[in-house]
Amino acid sequence: MPTGPLPAMELNMASPALRTANRIDQDCMDYGVIPKSVFGRQHSNLTDGRLLDSMVSDTCSTNSMKSTLSVLNPIRSKDVRNRSFLEGSLLGHGALLGAEELDRCFPERSIGIYIVTWNMQGKKELPHNLDDLLLPPDADFAQDIYIIGVQEGCPDRREWEIRLQETLGPYYVMLDGVAHGVLYLSVFIRRDLIWFCSEVEHTTVTTRIVSQIKTKGAVGIGFTFFGTSFIFITSHFTSGKTKVYERILDYNKIIEALTLPKILPDTNPYRSNSSDVTTRFDEVFWFGDFNFRLNMDRIGVDQILKQDLSSDMSRLLQYDQLSKEMKDGSVFQGFKEAPIQFPPTYKFDVGCDIYDTTTKQRTPSYTDRVLYKSRHKGDIKVVKYTCCSTIKSSDHRPVLGVFQVKVRPGRDNIPLGAGQFDRELYLEGIRRRITRELQRKQALKNQKNSTVCAIS
C-alpha cells in the first residue's frame, strides 16, 4: 500500500461545460496534494442523485458503499441485475445512449468539434511542434473531437498520426484513421467518450481518370454519437485556375460514390437521397483543398492585400470562384461557410509569408476551406474559423474551424464501437510525449548547471 499522500482529483463541477472540454494545462499540473476532507462524494441532480436519495432502504448504507478513491456514484446490486442497455428506446430508463446519460455527460447537449485541413505539399519533414495547429494559444479549452484532413500528405502517414497523438496527449485516442493515396483523414476523440460512439465506417473515392493515381479524390468517415450521425469528408479537387467545371464534376462524383452509411442505421431515412451521401447524415463537415481560385490577376490581388484590410476580406472574396458557384447552386448545395476573416492560404513560398515568387506567379487564393451542413437548423454553431499562420513548411497554410454541435439522444440498437481505438498509436504517442518532457527538463537542468559554473 502506498504510504505517501494521494494524488489530487478534479472535483470542480461548477462549469456545465467542464465534462465536455479539457483546460489546456501543462503536464502533471493536476498532481498536487490536497486534504482528504475534499474526497467527499459529489453527485448531480440527475439520475444518480435520485438513486442516492432512494438508497436508505438498501441493506448496505450509503456510507459503506462510498469509496475514498472515487467520485463515482455507487450502483445498487439490484440495479445491476435489472438494468438493460439493449432496450432500443429513446425513453428507456438506463439506456446507454438515452436522454439521461446524454444529460449526465452533456448538460447542454452540445459537443465541441475541431477541424483542420492542410495541404502538406508532400513534405517529408513535419513541423517541430504542432501545438499551434491543434491547441492554439488563444484557446482555454480543448474540444471533444478532433478531425484532421490532409492533402498531399507526408510519405510516412504513421509518423504523422503519432505526432498528432503526441500533441493531443493522453486525454485523446484515435477513433479511426484512413488514407487514400496521399489523402489522410484522422479522427481523435476524448478517451472517456468512446463508449458513446457507434462502429466507425469509412470509404474513399478517386476523381482521377486513372484510378491508380490517388492524389485527387475524397475520404469519408461516418459514425453515430449518441443519437446524432456524423460524416466527415476531406477531399482534393482538380487544380488550375480555369478548371472550375472539372471541380464541379469532382464534387458530383464524390457525393454519388461515397457509399456511407453501410450498416449503421440512418437516423432519418425519410430525408435521405441515395445519390447524395451528404443527405444521409445529420451533421456533415466537408473540408479540404477544393482548389477554387480568385478570378483576378496577380497584380490586382497584390494591390488589395497591400491595403489595410483588417479582417474584412470582402474585396477579395467578391472574386472567389467557390462563393460564386455555391451561390449559383452548382456545388455544395445546402452547405454553409463561416465568414472568412483571414488572408488567402495559397500559394506561399515555403518558410515565409511571401506569396509565390516563382516564374508562374500564381494568384493568392482561398483554396483551403471548411464547409458544414445540418439536417436541423441551428444545430451547428461556428466558434472559430481561421488559418494557422505559424506553420510554414508547405505552400499552403492550414485552415481550422471550431464548432459547437447539438447532440440528440439515441437508441441502443446501433452497433457500438465497444471502446475500440488504436492502442499502439496511443502508447507510442504518449511515450514520445514523456520523452520530450524529460529532455526538456534535462536541458533546463544543464542550462542551470552551466550558469552556476560560469558564476563560480
C-alpha positions as CSV (number, residue, x, y, z in Angstrom):
1,M,0.0,0.0,0.0
2,P,1.3,3.5,-0.7
3,T,2.4,5.5,2.3
4,G,2.6,8.9,0.7
5,P,-0.3,11.4,0.0
6,L,-2.9,10.5,-2.6
7,P,-2.8,12.3,-6.0
8,A,-5.3,15.1,-6.4
9,M,-8.5,14.6,-8.2
10,E,-10.5,17.1,-10.2
11,L,-13.7,17.7,-8.2
12,N,-14.8,21.1,-9.6
13,M,-18.2,20.6,-11.3
14,A,-19.3,24.3,-11.3
15,S,-19.0,24.7,-15.1
16,P,-21.7,22.9,-17.2
17,A,-19.1,22.5,-20.0
18,L,-16.4,21.0,-17.8
19,R,-17.4,17.5,-18.6
20,T,-17.0,18.2,-22.3
21,A,-13.8,20.1,-22.5
22,N,-10.3,19.9,-21.1
23,R,-8.5,23.0,-19.9
24,I,-5.1,23.1,-21.7
25,D,-2.6,22.8,-18.8
26,Q,1.0,21.7,-18.6
27,D,1.5,18.0,-18.0
28,C,1.1,16.8,-14.4
29,M,-0.4,20.1,-13.2
30,D,-3.2,18.1,-11.5
31,Y,-1.0,16.1,-9.2
32,G,-0.8,18.4,-6.3
33,V,-1.6,17.2,-2.8
34,I,-5.0,18.0,-1.3
35,P,-6.5,17.2,2.1
36,K,-8.6,14.0,2.5
37,S,-11.5,16.1,3.5
38,V,-12.2,17.1,-0.1
39,F,-12.8,13.5,-1.1
40,G,-16.5,13.6,-0.2
41,R,-18.8,12.2,-2.8
42,Q,-20.5,14.7,-5.1
43,H,-23.4,14.0,-7.3
44,S,-25.6,15.8,-9.8
45,N,-29.4,16.4,-9.6
46,L,-30.0,13.9,-12.4
47,T,-30.4,10.1,-12.2
48,D,-27.5,9.4,-9.8
49,G,-28.8,12.0,-7.3
50,R,-32.2,10.4,-7.2
51,L,-30.6,7.0,-6.8
52,L,-28.7,8.2,-3.7
53,D,-31.9,9.5,-2.2
54,S,-33.7,6.2,-2.7
55,M,-30.9,4.1,-1.1
56,V,-32.0,4.4,2.5
57,S,-33.9,1.1,2.4
58,D,-31.0,-0.8,0.9
59,T,-29.2,-3.4,3.0
60,C,-25.9,-1.5,2.7
61,S,-25.8,2.0,3.9
62,T,-24.8,4.8,1.6
63,N,-21.7,5.5,3.5
64,S,-20.5,1.9,3.4
65,M,-20.7,1.9,-0.4
66,K,-18.7,5.1,-0.9
67,S,-15.1,4.8,-2.0
68,T,-12.5,7.3,-0.7
69,L,-10.7,6.9,-4.0
70,S,-13.5,7.6,-6.4
71,V,-16.0,10.4,-7.1
72,L,-18.3,8.0,-9.0
73,N,-21.7,7.4,-7.5
74,P,-22.5,3.9,-6.1
75,I,-24.6,1.4,-8.0
76,R,-27.1,-0.8,-6.2
77,S,-26.8,-4.5,-6.8
78,K,-30.4,-4.9,-7.8
79,D,-30.0,-2.2,-10.4
80,V,-27.1,-4.1,-11.9
81,R,-29.2,-7.2,-12.1
82,N,-32.2,-5.4,-13.6
83,R,-30.6,-2.7,-15.8
84,S,-30.7,-3.4,-19.6
85,F,-28.6,-1.4,-22.1
86,L,-30.4,-3.1,-25.0
87,E,-33.8,-1.5,-24.7
88,G,-33.6,0.2,-28.1
89,S,-35.7,3.1,-26.8
90,L,-35.2,6.8,-26.5
91,L,-37.0,6.9,-23.2
92,G,-35.9,3.6,-21.7
93,H,-34.5,4.2,-18.2
94,G,-30.8,3.5,-18.0
95,A,-30.3,3.3,-21.8
96,L,-26.6,3.8,-22.6
97,L,-27.3,6.3,-25.4
98,G,-30.6,7.7,-23.9
99,A,-31.6,11.1,-22.7
100,E,-30.5,10.6,-19.0
101,E,-27.0,9.5,-20.0
102,L,-26.7,12.3,-22.5
103,D,-27.7,14.9,-20.0
104,R,-25.3,13.5,-17.4
105,C,-22.4,13.8,-19.8
106,F,-23.5,16.9,-21.8
107,P,-25.9,19.1,-19.8
108,E,-26.1,21.5,-22.7
109,R,-26.5,18.7,-25.3
110,S,-23.7,20.0,-27.5
111,I,-20.2,18.9,-28.2
112,G,-17.1,20.7,-29.4
113,I,-15.6,19.7,-32.7
114,Y,-12.2,20.9,-34.0
115,I,-11.5,20.5,-37.8
116,V,-8.2,21.0,-39.6
117,T,-7.5,20.9,-43.3
118,W,-4.0,21.2,-44.6
119,N,-2.2,20.6,-47.9
120,M,1.2,19.5,-46.8
121,Q,2.8,19.6,-50.3
122,G,4.1,16.1,-49.7
123,K,6.9,17.4,-47.4
124,K,8.9,14.7,-45.6
125,E,9.8,16.9,-42.7
126,L,7.0,17.6,-40.3
127,P,6.8,20.8,-38.2
128,H,8.7,20.5,-35.0
129,N,5.7,21.5,-32.9
130,L,2.0,21.0,-33.7
131,D,0.6,22.8,-30.7
132,D,-0.4,25.9,-32.7
133,L,-2.2,23.7,-35.1
134,L,-4.3,21.7,-32.6
135,L,-4.1,23.7,-29.4
136,P,-3.8,27.4,-30.3
137,P,-2.6,29.7,-27.5
138,D,-5.9,31.7,-27.5
139,A,-8.0,28.6,-26.6
140,D,-8.6,27.9,-22.9
141,F,-10.3,24.6,-23.5
142,A,-9.6,21.7,-25.8
143,Q,-12.5,20.2,-27.8
144,D,-14.3,16.8,-27.6
145,I,-13.5,15.6,-31.1
146,Y,-10.6,16.5,-33.4
147,I,-10.8,15.9,-37.1
148,I,-7.6,16.3,-39.2
149,G,-7.7,16.1,-43.0
150,V,-4.5,16.2,-45.1
151,Q,-4.0,16.5,-48.8
152,E,-0.6,15.7,-50.4
153,G,0.4,14.1,-47.1
154,C,3.9,13.3,-45.9
155,P,5.3,10.0,-47.1
156,D,5.1,8.5,-43.6
157,R,1.5,8.6,-42.6
158,R,2.0,6.6,-39.4
159,E,4.6,9.1,-38.2
160,W,2.0,11.9,-38.9
161,E,-0.6,10.1,-36.8
162,I,1.9,9.5,-34.0
163,R,2.7,13.2,-33.9
164,L,-1.0,14.1,-33.7
165,Q,-1.4,11.7,-30.8
166,E,1.8,13.1,-29.1
167,T,0.4,16.6,-29.3
168,L,-3.1,15.8,-28.1
169,G,-1.8,13.6,-25.3
170,P,-3.4,11.0,-23.0
171,Y,-6.8,12.7,-23.0
172,Y,-7.5,11.6,-26.6
173,V,-7.4,8.4,-28.6
174,M,-7.6,7.9,-32.4
175,L,-11.0,6.5,-33.2
176,D,-10.2,6.0,-36.9
177,G,-7.6,6.8,-39.5
178,V,-8.0,6.4,-43.2
179,A,-5.8,7.0,-46.2
180,H,-6.5,7.2,-50.0
181,G,-3.1,7.7,-51.6
182,V,-1.8,10.9,-50.1
183,L,-5.2,11.9,-48.7
184,Y,-5.3,11.3,-44.9
185,L,-8.2,11.6,-42.5
186,S,-7.8,11.1,-38.8
187,V,-10.4,11.2,-36.0
188,F,-9.4,11.7,-32.4
189,I,-11.9,11.7,-29.6
190,R,-11.8,12.2,-25.8
191,R,-10.9,8.9,-24.2
192,D,-13.9,8.9,-21.9
193,L,-16.4,9.4,-24.8
194,I,-15.6,6.4,-27.0
195,W,-18.3,4.4,-25.3
196,F,-21.0,6.5,-26.8
197,C,-19.7,6.0,-30.4
198,S,-21.1,3.5,-32.9
199,E,-18.8,1.4,-35.0
200,V,-16.9,3.7,-37.4
201,E,-17.3,3.3,-41.2
202,H,-15.2,4.8,-43.9
203,T,-14.8,4.8,-47.6
204,T,-12.8,6.5,-50.4
205,V,-13.2,7.6,-53.9
206,T,-10.8,8.8,-56.6
207,T,-11.7,11.5,-59.1
208,R,-8.7,10.8,-61.4
209,I,-9.4,9.2,-64.8
210,V,-6.6,6.8,-64.0
211,S,-7.8,5.3,-60.6
212,Q,-4.3,4.1,-59.7
213,I,-3.2,7.8,-59.2
214,K,-4.6,8.6,-55.8
215,T,-3.8,12.3,-55.4
216,K,-7.2,13.7,-56.2
217,G,-10.4,12.4,-54.6
218,A,-12.0,12.1,-51.2
219,V,-12.0,10.2,-47.9
220,G,-15.1,9.9,-45.7
221,I,-15.6,8.7,-42.2
222,G,-19.0,8.3,-40.6
223,F,-20.3,7.3,-37.2
224,T,-23.1,7.9,-34.7
225,F,-22.5,9.7,-31.4
226,F,-25.4,9.1,-29.0
227,G,-28.3,9.7,-31.5
228,T,-26.7,12.0,-33.9
229,S,-25.0,10.8,-37.1
230,F,-21.8,12.5,-38.4
231,I,-19.9,12.3,-41.6
232,F,-16.5,14.0,-42.1
233,I,-15.2,14.3,-45.7
234,T,-11.8,15.6,-46.8
235,S,-11.1,16.0,-50.5
236,H,-8.7,17.4,-53.1
237,F,-10.2,18.7,-56.2
238,T,-8.7,19.3,-59.7
239,S,-6.2,22.1,-59.7
240,G,-5.9,25.0,-62.2
241,K,-7.5,28.4,-62.2
242,T,-9.7,27.8,-65.2
243,K,-10.8,24.2,-64.2
244,V,-14.0,25.3,-62.4
245,Y,-16.2,22.9,-64.4
246,E,-13.8,20.0,-63.6
247,R,-14.0,20.8,-59.9
248,I,-17.8,20.7,-60.0
249,L,-17.6,17.3,-61.7
250,D,-15.3,16.1,-58.8
251,Y,-17.9,17.2,-56.3
252,N,-20.7,15.4,-58.1
253,K,-18.7,12.2,-58.4
254,I,-17.8,12.2,-54.7
255,I,-21.4,12.7,-53.4
256,E,-22.5,9.8,-55.5
257,A,-19.6,7.4,-55.0
258,L,-19.1,7.7,-51.2
259,T,-21.1,4.7,-50.1
260,L,-21.9,5.6,-46.5
261,P,-23.5,4.5,-44.2
262,K,-23.0,0.8,-44.7
263,I,-24.5,-1.0,-41.7
264,L,-25.2,2.0,-39.4
265,P,-28.9,2.8,-39.3
266,D,-29.9,6.1,-40.9
267,T,-31.3,8.4,-38.1
268,N,-33.8,9.9,-40.6
269,P,-34.2,7.8,-43.7
270,Y,-37.1,10.0,-45.0
271,R,-34.7,12.8,-45.7
272,S,-32.1,10.7,-47.4
273,N,-31.1,10.6,-51.0
274,S,-29.4,7.5,-52.4
275,S,-27.4,9.6,-54.9
276,D,-26.1,12.2,-52.3
277,V,-24.1,11.0,-49.3
278,T,-24.5,14.4,-47.6
279,T,-28.2,13.8,-47.2
280,R,-27.8,10.6,-45.2
281,F,-26.2,12.1,-42.1
282,D,-27.5,14.6,-39.5
283,E,-24.3,16.6,-39.4
284,V,-21.9,16.9,-42.4
285,F,-18.5,18.5,-42.4
286,W,-16.6,18.7,-45.8
287,F,-13.2,20.3,-45.8
288,G,-10.0,20.1,-48.0
289,D,-8.1,21.7,-50.8
290,F,-11.0,22.5,-53.1
291,N,-8.7,24.4,-55.4
292,F,-11.2,27.2,-56.3
293,R,-9.3,30.4,-57.1
294,L,-9.8,34.1,-57.2
295,N,-10.9,35.3,-60.6
296,M,-8.5,38.2,-60.6
297,D,-4.9,38.7,-61.8
298,R,-2.0,38.6,-59.5
299,I,-1.3,42.4,-59.7
300,G,-4.8,43.2,-58.7
301,V,-4.8,40.8,-55.7
302,D,-1.4,42.1,-54.5
303,Q,-2.7,45.7,-54.6
304,I,-5.7,44.7,-52.4
305,L,-3.5,42.7,-50.0
306,K,-1.2,45.8,-49.5
307,Q,-4.2,47.8,-48.2
308,D,-5.2,47.6,-44.5
309,L,-7.9,45.0,-44.8
310,S,-8.0,44.1,-41.1
311,S,-10.5,41.2,-41.0
312,D,-12.6,42.4,-43.9
313,M,-11.8,40.2,-46.9
314,S,-14.9,41.1,-48.9
315,R,-12.8,43.0,-51.6
316,L,-11.1,39.7,-52.3
317,L,-14.0,37.3,-51.8
318,Q,-16.1,39.0,-54.4
319,Y,-13.8,37.3,-56.9
320,D,-13.9,33.9,-55.2
321,Q,-14.9,31.1,-57.5
322,L,-16.3,28.8,-54.8
323,S,-18.5,31.5,-53.3
324,K,-20.0,32.2,-56.8
325,E,-20.7,28.5,-57.6
326,M,-22.3,27.9,-54.2
327,K,-24.5,30.9,-54.6
328,D,-25.5,29.7,-58.1
329,G,-26.3,26.2,-56.7
330,S,-23.7,24.4,-58.8
331,V,-21.8,22.9,-55.9
332,F,-22.2,22.2,-52.2
333,Q,-25.9,22.6,-52.2
334,G,-27.2,23.3,-48.7
335,F,-23.7,23.9,-47.2
336,K,-22.6,26.9,-45.3
337,E,-19.3,28.5,-44.6
338,A,-18.3,30.8,-41.7
339,P,-17.2,34.4,-42.7
340,I,-13.6,34.4,-43.9
341,Q,-11.5,36.9,-42.0
342,F,-8.1,35.7,-42.9
343,P,-5.9,36.2,-46.0
344,P,-5.6,33.7,-48.8
345,T,-3.9,30.4,-47.8
346,Y,-2.3,29.6,-51.1
347,K,0.3,29.9,-52.6
348,F,3.3,30.8,-50.3
349,D,7.0,30.5,-50.7
350,V,7.9,27.7,-48.2
351,G,9.2,29.0,-44.9
352,C,8.0,32.6,-45.2
353,D,4.9,34.8,-45.5
354,I,5.5,35.9,-49.1
355,Y,3.2,34.7,-51.9
356,D,4.5,32.8,-54.9
357,T,7.7,34.4,-56.3
358,T,8.4,31.8,-58.9
359,T,8.0,32.5,-62.6
360,K,4.4,31.2,-62.5
361,Q,3.4,34.0,-60.1
362,R,0.2,32.1,-59.0
363,T,-2.6,34.3,-57.8
364,P,-3.1,34.1,-54.0
365,S,-6.4,32.2,-53.4
366,Y,-8.7,30.6,-50.8
367,T,-8.2,27.0,-51.9
368,D,-8.5,25.5,-48.4
369,R,-12.0,25.6,-46.9
370,V,-14.2,24.1,-44.2
371,L,-17.9,23.8,-45.0
372,Y,-20.8,22.3,-43.0
373,K,-24.4,21.2,-43.4
374,S,-27.1,20.0,-41.0
375,R,-30.5,18.3,-41.2
376,H,-31.7,20.5,-38.4
377,K,-31.5,24.3,-38.5
378,G,-29.3,25.8,-35.8
379,D,-27.6,22.5,-34.9
380,I,-24.1,23.8,-35.8
381,K,-22.7,26.9,-34.3
382,V,-19.3,28.3,-35.5
383,V,-16.9,29.2,-32.7
384,K,-13.8,30.0,-34.8
385,Y,-12.8,29.9,-38.5
386,T,-9.2,30.9,-39.2
387,C,-5.8,29.8,-40.6
388,C,-2.7,28.8,-38.8
389,S,-0.1,31.3,-39.9
390,T,2.8,29.9,-37.8
391,I,3.1,26.7,-39.7
392,K,5.1,27.5,-42.9
393,S,6.5,24.2,-44.1
394,S,4.1,24.0,-47.1
395,D,2.9,26.4,-49.8
396,H,-0.5,26.2,-48.1
397,R,-1.5,27.5,-44.7
398,P,-3.6,25.1,-42.6
399,V,-7.2,26.2,-42.1
400,L,-9.1,25.3,-38.9
401,G,-12.7,25.5,-37.7
402,V,-14.1,25.1,-34.2
403,F,-17.8,24.2,-33.9
404,Q,-20.4,23.5,-31.3
405,V,-22.8,20.8,-32.5
406,K,-26.1,19.8,-31.0
407,V,-26.4,16.1,-30.0
408,R,-29.6,14.2,-29.5
409,P,-30.4,11.0,-27.5
410,G,-30.1,7.8,-29.4
411,R,-31.4,4.2,-29.4
412,D,-29.3,1.4,-28.1
413,N,-29.9,-0.7,-31.2
414,I,-26.9,0.8,-33.1
415,P,-23.7,-1.3,-33.4
416,L,-21.5,0.2,-30.8
417,G,-17.7,0.5,-31.2
418,A,-17.2,-1.0,-27.8
419,G,-14.4,1.4,-26.9
420,Q,-12.1,0.4,-29.7
421,F,-9.2,2.7,-30.6
422,D,-5.7,2.4,-32.0
423,R,-3.9,1.3,-28.8
424,E,-0.4,1.0,-30.4
425,L,-0.6,4.6,-31.7
426,Y,-1.7,5.8,-28.3
427,L,1.2,4.1,-26.4
428,E,3.8,5.4,-28.9
429,G,2.4,8.9,-28.8
430,I,2.4,9.0,-25.0
431,R,5.9,7.5,-24.9
432,R,7.2,10.3,-27.1
433,R,5.4,12.9,-25.1
434,I,7.0,11.7,-21.9
435,T,10.4,11.5,-23.6
436,R,10.1,15.1,-24.9
437,E,9.2,16.4,-21.4
438,L,12.2,14.6,-19.8
439,Q,14.5,16.0,-22.5
440,R,13.2,19.5,-21.8
441,K,13.7,19.2,-18.1
442,Q,17.2,17.8,-18.6
443,A,18.1,20.7,-20.9
444,L,16.9,23.2,-18.3
445,K,18.9,21.4,-15.7
446,N,22.0,21.5,-17.9
447,Q,21.5,25.2,-18.6
448,K,21.2,25.9,-14.9
449,N,24.3,24.0,-14.1
450,S,26.2,25.8,-16.8
451,T,25.1,29.2,-15.3
452,V,26.3,28.2,-11.9
453,C,29.7,27.1,-13.2
454,A,30.1,30.4,-15.1
455,I,29.4,32.5,-12.0
456,S,31.7,30.5,-9.8
